[in-house]
Each structure stands twice: as C-alpha cells, then as structure tokens.
C-alpha cells in the first residue's frame, strides 16, 4: 500500500474509473509485486526465512499477473507489438464477429415467430394508455427526447417539397370529392328539420334591405322608361310608388307569414334542388364545374398554403414545447385517449393485435436487411474502431481478471512455498 500511495493509486476509486483507470491499477499492482519480490529476495538472502513467503507470494503473483496481462492484451492487440501467433484476436476476426453477431440477432430476435411469441405477452395499448393518461411529470427523458426528435424531423424536411406534397394532396382530395350529393343530402336534412327556415328569413331580410337601399335607383328606372305623357301627368311617380310599396308589402307578408305561398314555392324549389343535387347528372356536372373553378382560383391556393403554414408552425411549436402542448386541448384529447385505452378492452385488444401484426410484418420484410446492415457495418469498421469499442465495453472487467490473477497467483505461490517448507519436516 505504501508503494501504491507513492505512485498515487491509493486515491483511485475503481467504481468511478473506466478501463484506463483499472488498467493503471492492474499494472501498478504488478509493479508493486515486482518491487516486493526484489525486497523479499534481498531480505531472504540475509537469513530471514519469513521473507521467503513474501518472495513466493510476489514471485507467483508476477507470474499470474503477467500471464493474465498477456491473455487480456492478446484479445485486442499484439503484446508489446510483437506479431505472436493467435494474438490480436478481435481485430483479426472482426468480420467473423460481425457475421456471428448478425446471425445471433437474426436467430434470436428477428424471426417472425419469435417476435410474435414475445409480443403476445406485451400490452402495447395499455402502456401507451398509461403514458397518455398520466404523462411523466417534470423533464421526462422520453418526452423531451421524442419532442426533440419530432422537431428535428420537421425542421429537417424540405419545406417546399413537403408543403407541395401536402398542398397537392389537399387539392387532389378536394378535386376528387363529389360535393353535389353531399350538398343535396345536407339540404334535404336541413329541410326535414326546418333548419332552412332561418335561411329563408335571412334571404327575405336581405331583399328588404336591398330594396330600401336601392329605392332611388328603382324610381329613376321607372322615370326613364315612362313615356313623356306619363312624366307630364306624374303617373311615373305613382307607378314607382306602387312598385316599391308592393314589393315592401310582399316582403313584409312573407316575413310575417310562415305559410305564405311564395315561401312555400321557395321551399319547393329548395326540395327540388336537393333532389337534383343527389340524382341529376346535369346539376352535378354544373356543381363540379363550379367547384373546379373555385379550386383553380389563386385565392384558394393561397388559402391552402396558409393552412399548411399554420399547421406546420403549430406542429413545430408543440414539438418544441411538449409541456404546453400537453396542457392544451391536444393534451386533454390525448389524456382522454389514454383513459379509453386503459378501460376499453376491445379497443386495447385491437391495437395490440395491430401492433403485433405490424411488427411481425416489418421483421418479415426487413429482418434480413437489418441483419445485413449489422454485419456490413461491423465489416466496414477498421480494426482500431472495433478494438476501442469492445475494449471500452468490457475492458474494465478484463482488468479485474489481471488483478485477480495477480492475487490468486500470489496465494498459490505461498501455498507451494509452505508445502515445500513443511513436507520435509513431516517426513
């Protein structure tokens, strides 16, 4: 321990160190055994037999430590840089290791029957329901990671291309929509439930206000079309008054009397229009042509573009701030969905079945590609990369092997020395 303190290893905490730190400990222990061996050998030569046990311990510990150092080092590189046969095992066999790892992955994880059997016990829907119903509080790693991933994906996508695809899909959907039957069905349902009455009232009110606003124009039209005699006798003014008063009276009667004949005619016309919208090809063709004109209008294209930009901005804002999104209407809807998933057994069973089929289908379709990706990736690594990554993963435990070999070797050396010292006396 004095030697370890002298070289600063007494302050080293193996739990906090990595592979390099454990390598220093193992090497330092080996150096300490060598120094102990020299010291014990000198003291034993002076006639101090007790030091023989110390020498035996240190001597055997050096042998065990050196043997395990050679074995550990031979896994990753040539010991001391010497091209000794059957050393640098991992760099020389990285392609075979990659193939074996890919085969293990395929045989144990990427077989559809294996995946289906493992997923049969997994309740994906219930887990999703619990997560949605009670999202993790605070800065949850899953939520933050998913948020950053979604935001990065949205920001990395080509806005022009993606926007063009979305807007093209919306426009194509509008063009493919047969709107005439939908309008006819809606109008027929409105008439059946008397929801068209406010529409008629609104038309009558609009007509009355239009007549009031254009009364001077009507009088001027009657005056210009009247003959000279009518103008000289003032009959044109009386005719204009009669026309205006008659129209006002007619509109007032229609507004006050729900059973007015003209209202009945209007309702009959609406019913006919609803029927034609559903079954008349000529009317449906007119509506389709009118719809096409509207869609081709630049104002509609600008409206669709605005919808896309608002939707994209809303998605980005929600992705950047998942807490705000979960606190709004979207969050409430997601929580309700989570509660439904937990309570509705049939829905949960359907979603789990879909998840199993989708996963098994993906494995069946892309399992071989995943296996090839793993093996090709490992083959593409250089020997140094493979060595560094594997040594970083298991190197620390391998250094414990060196330490254990040093200690166990020393104990075996002490046992052998003791046996050699005591057996002659027993004889």
N, C-alpha and C positions, 0 to 999 in steps of 0.2 A: 504493500500500500504506500510505503514511503516513495518507492520509485514511481508509482502512478501519480502521486501528489507532485513529485518533482517535474513530471512532464505534463501536468495539468489535467490528467484524465480523471482525477478524483471528483472534479466538479461536473463531469459529464453524466447526464441523465439519459439512459437508453430509451425511456418512454418518449422523450422529446426529440431524440436524434433520428436521423434517417440511416440509409445504407452506409453513407460515408462515415458517419459517427460510429456505427457499430464496427466498421472495418478498422477504424483507429483503435477501438477498444480491443478487438481481437489481436491486431498487430502489436499493440502495446503490451498485452498480456504475454505474447510470445517473446518479445524483447525482455520483459521482466523475468521470464523463465530462464532465458539465456544468461542474464546477469546473475540470477540466483544460482545457476549451475556453476558459473565461474567462481563465485564467492564460496559456495559449499565445497567445491573441489579443493580450493586453497586451504580452507579450514580443516577439511578431512585429512589433507596431507600433513597437517601439524599434529595429528594424533588425536583428533576429536571425532570419535566414531558416530556420535549422534548426527553429525552433519552428513553422514552417509545417506540417511533417509531423505534429507533435504536435497542432496545431489541426485538421488534416484528419482525423487518426485520431479525435479526440474528437468532432468535428462529425458525421462519418459514424456513429460508434458511437452517438451520441444518436439519430440518425435511425433506425438499425436497432433500437435498444432500444425507442424509442417505438412503432415500427411493430409489433414483436412484442408489446409490452405491450398495445397496442390489440387485436391479434388474440387473445391469450390471454384478456384480460378480456372481450372480446365473446362468448366462448363461454359464460360464466357469468352475466354481468350487463351493464348498460349502463355504458360507460366514463364516469366522472365523473358518473354518474346521469343523463346526457343520453339521451333516447329516440331514439338514432340508429338508422335502419333496419338490419335484419339484424344486430342485436346482441342479447345475452341469448338466444343461440340455444338452449341446453339448456333453460332454464325455459319458453320459448315452445313448445318441441316435445317436452315430456316425454311427452305421450300417444302421439305418433308413435314416440318412442324405446321406450316400453314395448311398443307393438304390434310394432315391429321385433324387439325382444329376444325377445318371446314367439314370434314366427314363426321366428326363428333357432333357438330352443330346440326348437320342435316339429319343424322340418325336419331338424335335425341330430342330435337326441338322443332324441326321443320318438316316433319311428316304429318300430313293432314289428319290421320287417325290419332296420332299422339296429341296434336293441338286440340282436336275435338274432345278427346278424353279429358285433357287438362281444363278446358274451358267449360266442360259440363258442370263442374263444381263452382265456377266463377259466376257471381251475381253482379254483372256489369251495371245493369239498370239500377239496382239498389244502391250500389256505391255512388253512381252518378247522382241519384236522387238525394242521398245524404249530403253530398258535396254541395248541390244546388240549394237544398233547403236550409242548410246551416253552413254557409261558406266560412272557411277558416278566418278567424279574426286576426287583425294586425297585418304585418308584412309577410303574408304566406309565400313561401318559395314557389309553390305550384302556381298560385295565382299570378305572382309577379313574373315568373318565367313564361307562362302562357301569354300574359299581356305583352311582354317584350317581343316574344316570337311573333304574335299576331301583328303588332305594329311594324316590326321589321319586314314581315312578308308584304304587308300592304304598301309600305313605303318603297320597297324594292321593285314591285311590279311596275311595268311601264304604264304610266297613267294614260297616255294617248291610246296605246293598244288595248289596254284593259277597258278604258272608258268607251272606246269604239265598239268593243265586243258587247259591253253591257247595253249601250245605247242602241246598237244594231239589234240585239236580242229583244229589247223593249219594242222597238219599231216593228220588227218582224212579228212579234206577238200581237201587236195592235192590228197589223195588216191581216193576219190570219184569223182574227176574231170576227165571227159572223154576228155583227151587232144588231141587225134588224130583228131577228127573232127575240133577242133579249129585250129590246125596247118594246116589242109587241107584248111580251109576257108581263113586263113591268107595268105597262099602261093598262092592260086588262086587269091585273091585280089591283091597281090603283082605283079603277072604275068600280070594281066589285066591292071595295071597302070604302067608297066615297072619298078617297083621298084626292080625287081630281077636282072636287068642289072648290077648294082654295085656289086652284089654278084658274078655274073659270072666273071666280071672283076677282082674282088679280088681273085677268085679261079685261074684264069689264071696267074695273077701276082705271086701268091704264088707258083704255079707249076714252073714258070720260075726261081724264086729264089731258089727253092729246087733243080732244075736241075743244076743250076750253083754251088750250094754248094756241090753237090754230083757227080760232073763230074768225079773226080778221081776214085770214087768208081765204076762208070759205066765202065770206061776204064779198071779197074782192073778185073771186072767181065767178060768182053769180052775177055781179055787176058787169063784168066784162063780156059775159056770154049773153046777157039780156039784150033785146033789141032797143032801138032808140025810143020807140013808143013806151016801152016798159020803163025805161030810165026816166023819160019825161013825165010819166004819170006816177012814178015812185013805186011801181009794182015790184021792181027788182029788190028793193029793200024789204018789202013784205014777204017776198019769196025766200030771201035769205034768212029772215027771222023764222019763217015757218020750218025751213030745213034744219036750222040749228036747234030750235025748240023741240022739233020732232025727234031728232037724234038724242038730245038730252033726256027727253021723256022716256024714249025706248031704253036707254041705258039704265035710267033710274028704276024702271019697272023690272028689267032683267036682274038688277042688283037686289031688289026687294023680294021678288017672287021666285023661289027655287023651282016652281013648276012652270015657269014661263016657256011658251012654245019655242022661242029661239034658243033658250038654254037646252031644251030637250033636243033640238036639232044639233046643237053643238056636241051634246053627249053622244048622240047617234053617230055624228061624224068621228068622234074620238074612238068609239067602239069599232067603227069600220076601219079606221086607221090601225088600231091594234090588231085586227084580223088580217089586214093586208100585210102588215109588217111580219106576221108569222107565216103567211101562206102564199102571198102574191109575189112571184118571181120578179115582176116588173118593179114593184115597190122596193123589194130587197136589193135589186140592182141599183136603183136610184140612191138608196141609203149607202150602199157600198161605194158608189162613185163619190158621194159627198164625203164619206169617211176618208177615202183616198186623197181627196183634195185637202182635207184638214191635215192629214199626216204629212203631206208634201209641203205644207206651209212652213216657211222658215221659223215662224214663231213657235210652232210645235216642236221643231228640232231644238230650238233654244230652251224651251221648257224642259224637254227630256234631258238636255245637257245640264241644266240647273239641278234637276232631280238627282242625277248621278253625282254631281259635285257635292251636293248636300249630304247624300248618303255616304260618300267616301269620307267626307270630313267628320261626320258623326261616328263612323266606324273607327277612324283614327283616334278621335277624342276618347271614345270608350276604351280602346285598346291601351292608350297611354295612361288612362286613369281608371283602372278596373273598379276601384272603390266607389267612384262617382257613378259609374255605370250600374253597379250592383245596388246603389241606393235609390235609383230612379225607377221608372216604370218597367224598364227592362229587367232590373234586379227583382222587382216584385213578381213579374211574369216567370222568371227563372226559378224563384223560390216556390211558386205555386206548382210549376212543373216538377220540381224536386219532391214536393209533398205527394203529388199524384203518382209519381214513380214508386214511392215507398208504399202507397196504400192500394194501388190498383194492381192486383196480382196478374190479371190477364195482360195488361199493358207491359208489365215488367217481364213476363214470360215471352211476349212477342219480341221485345227489344233484345233480350238475351239471345233468343234464337237467331235474330238477325245479326247480332254481333258475332255469334259463333260461325254462322254461315259466311259472313263477310271475311272473317279472319282465316277460316279454313280455305276459302276460295283464294284469298291473297297468298296464302302459303303454297297452295297447289299451283298457282300461276307463277309466283315469283320466288319460290323456295330455292330452286336451282340457281337463279340469278343472284340471290343473296349469298349462297354458298360460294359461287364463283367470285363474287365481289370480295369476300373474306380472304379466300386463298390468293387471288390476284393481288390484293392489297399487300398482304404479307410478303408475297414474292417480289413486289415492287420496292419494298423497303431494302435499304442497304444493310449490310451486316452490323454496322455500328448502331443503327437505329434499333434493330431487333434486340441487340445486346443491352443497350441502355434501357429500353422499356421493360424488358424482362427482369433485368437486374434491379431496376427501381421498384418493381412489384414484389420480388421475392428475395432480393439481395440481403435485406436486413436479417431475415430468418436464416439465411445461409451463413451469415457471420456468427450467429449463435451456434451453428454447428462447429465452427472453428473454436469458439470459446469452450464449448462442451468437450470437444476433442482434446483440447489442452488440459482441461481439468481431469477428465476421465483417464487420459494417458498418464498424468502425474500420479493419480491414485493407483493405477495398475503398476507403475514403476515402484511405488512404495511397497505394494503388496509383494512384488517379486523380490525386492531387496530384503524385505523382512523374512520371506521364505528362505532365501539363500543364507541369511544370518542365523536363523533358528533351526533349520533342518539338521545341520551337522551336530548341533548340541543335543538334539533329540535322539540322534543315532547313538 
